[in-house]
Every structure is written in C-alpha cells, then in structure tokens.
Amino acid sequence: MRIVRLSVVSLVCASAILMSGCAGSTDLRIQNDTQRARIAQLESELRTANLQLDQLRRQLDAAGQKEGIEVSSLQRKIAALEEDLSKKKELIASMQEKLLGLGAPLPVELTTKLEDFANANEMVTYDADRGIVKFKSDLLFEIASDVVATTAVQAVKSLCGILNSEEAKQFDIIVAGHTDDIPIGKPATRAKHPTNWHLSAHRATSVLNVMTGAGIKPERLSVRGFGEYRPVEPNAPNKGGNPKNRRVEIYIVPQGV
C-alpha cells in the first residue's frame, strides 16, 4: 500500500503544479526528478521479481507433474508473484504516463503543422491532446534491428524541420522506444539487444541520432526505453506480441521537464 500512496501523492502534486502555471519550472523539474527516481526504484523491483519468478518456474518444472505440498506451494508462490508483477507494471506505466504527459498545450500553429505531417505519413500518428508524435516501429526500422530504415529517415528529418520552427524551439523533445512482449529470439540480435528494454532504448537512440544529424540541438533531446512494459493494447497470450505496441513516441515538452 505504501507504493500506491506514494504514487497518488506524486500525481496529485504534479497536477497542482500544472494548475499553478509558472509556480515554477524549477518545482516542475524537482517533481519530475522525484517521479523518475520512484519509477527507477519500481523498475529495479520489477527486474528482481522477474528473476524470482524465473527461478520458481524452474523449480516447478524440476518437480514435474508430481503432486504434493511442495508443488502446491510453488504454484501459489508463482501465482502471487505474477499478480505482484502485473500490479507493478500497471503502476510503472501509470507513473510514466503522467511523467511524460506533463506540459503546456502546444501552440496552434505547431499543432497544425504536426497534424499535417502525420496525415501525410502512413507510419505516423499525432496525439494533439498530449503533444505526441508516434512512429510505427515496423515501418521505422529495419527488421529486428535498431537501424532506421532508409524509407523512414526522410520522415524523421521532415519532423525535425517542424521541431526547429520558431513555434517549436521553446520545447524540448523526449524520444521514447517501446516493444511488444515477444522475447528477443535470434542470437545475433540478442547479442546487440539482450532484452526488449535494450532494443527499445537502442531504437530511440537511433532516432535521436537522425534528429541531431538533421539539426536538432542535443540539449533539447533525451531518450527513454520502456521495453514491453507500456503497451497501448494487450499483447497476444503466451508472449504473442502485438504490432501496435512496437512504436517510437516523440514527446514535445516544455524546456527543462
């Protein structure tokens, strides 16, 4: 319960800061730093819980189909840990959503440019309410890699032209990578990207590199890698994935957030 109370307090504080307008960008940065630290702690707990779950599953496999107290105990522990993991993922996703969603509405001129850009590109959608440009990873990258596809480079550069306009220069940019829950399978791919977390961060970094090459100032940019832990739609059972969860999101936020 302590975790839940902390998260609610954090989110209420964030809302209060937004409602107070310029009660200070410094206060907003402090709130964001606190929120990021809490998310990092939860992600560490999530990794530890996943390791524990893998260990319990191996123990259950070793016990085979035998019946008895030991097997029943393992099954209960696995069920409890899976429930705890699910709650942690939901909490992390909620906190990340609030963290990245902080920011003033974008200027009308900038919103219009971004809407026109999205309408002209099949790989792009634009969420005007939250100031997010979304790229579909299946079209943005070469298969099973973090290499931005040749056909997608120009689209990213076109976006950079908008983000370097007078209307956008007052904003910073967060590049966030996401995957579905299909594990990294090919050994060659796994050598470069050991987990979906790595792949999502590496893909976001590749987009960032294209953006700096197109003239976006590095001090305006940052990268997030969320792996499989922030799906927009449920993945198929048994780590079956969902193409809609494979994406790169570009958040346009106030400076210093």
Buried (B, 14 or more C-beta within 10 A) or exposed (E): EEBEEBBEEBBEBBEEBBEEEEEEEEBBBEBBEBBBEBBEEBBEBBEEBEEBBEEBBEBBEEBEEEEEEEBEBBEEBBEEBBEBBEEBBEBBBBBBEBBBBBBBEBBEEBBEBBEEBBEEBEBBBBBBEBBBBBBBBEBBBEEBBBBBBEEBBEBBBBBBBBBBEEBBEEBBBBBBBBBBBBEBEEEEBBEBBEBBBBBBBBBBBBBBBBBEEBEBEEEBBBBBBBBBBBBEEEBEEEEEBBEBBBBBBBBBBBEEB
